[in-house]
Every structure is written in structure tokens, then in C-alpha cells.
Amino acid sequence: MASIFGRDCGKSAGDERVLRVTLIERERQDLFLRLYVEHEEALRGFVRSLVPTLEDAREVMQEVAAVLWKKFEALESIEDFRRWAFGVARFEAFNFNRARQRERLVFDDELLSLLAHEAESEGENQEREARALEQCLQKLPEAQRALVQTAYAPGVRIDELARASGRSAMSLYKSLHRIRIALVDCTRLVLAKEAQA
């Protein structure tokens, strides 16, 4: 078989096996990266709640990422990634704090366990609230949804938005206030239905 470069491209069974293994490895890497990036911010906040400084959190996060990658094959289901990653992060933060106990005053393991549990619960609550809010945003009429997205975009000033839309700033504030109340009510309803399910 000739390649586009005119060379023989005949592949042996060994070459095909290596190519297959390489493709499987690349898919595994892509899946890991997608899952890690999806949960990285929550993990970082969780770790930050368990260690004294931001620099400590960076150091622990490096170790967490390395351990997650090394042990990724042991993960039984991608649906369990968040719980598994938080468990690894908790363990690595505990190890980090234990190693630093001689250097400075740090929290004991019992307090760290309590903080870890609270931070994990709070992160899960925030994710549920964000999903519920997104559902409610999608239920808004298009004009209201566009107004909310525009008004809360970075760097947008309400007075400038009001001028551009031909409305007074007060009128715009009132509209946004009514939309916010509707979103809060809708979000509470969605969360209550989830809690009952």
C-alpha cells in the first residue's frame, strides 16, 4: 500500500496493535481531562477550605491531579468521578497538613474532616442550585432571558444598557428585580421537587 508520500505504508500486526493502544490511551487522556476540568474549580475550592494558604492549595492541587491521573484506571464509573476526586483531594490535604504540623499550627484531623464534609456538601448544593437556575433561565421568555444575560455580562453598566435600550435605568432595575424574584421562586420550586424525588 502506498502512502501519499509514495512510500510503502504496509503495517504489521504489531504496528496496528501499537496504534490501537495509542488511540485507547488518547481517549483515556481526553476523558480524564474533560472530567478533571469539569470539576477542577470545585476541587480547588474544596482543597482551599482544607489548607491554610492559597499557595498550600496550589501545592495540594498539583498532587491531587497527579494522583487522580495515576489512579484513573481504577475509577469504576465516570459518574463517580466527583466523589472519587473529592476523596483523593481530602486525603492529599490531610497528608499535606500532617506533614506541615511540625512547621506551624494546623487544624487537627477531626476539624479537617468536619470542614471537608461541609465544603463538599456546599459544593454539591451550589451545583444543584446552578443547574436549577439554568433550567429556570431557559423557561424565561426570550426577551427576559436576553436581558438577564446582557445585564449580568462582565463589564456591563445598567445605566449604559438602559440608554442603549431606550429605557430609564429605574425601569430596567425594576424589570431585572421582577425577573430575579421569578428566578428565585422557580429555582426554589425546582430544588424542592428534586428533594422530593
ABEGO torsion letter per residue (X at the ends): XBBAAGBBABBBAAAAAAAAAAAAAAAAAAAAAAAAAAAAAAAAAAAAAABABAAAAAAAAAAAAAAAAAAAAABABAAAAAAAAAAAAAAAAAAAAAAAAAABBBBBAAAAAAAAAAAAAAAAAAAAAAAAAAAAAAABBAAAAAAAAAAABBGBBAAAAAAAAGBBAAAAAAAAAAAAAAAAAAAAAAAAAAAAX
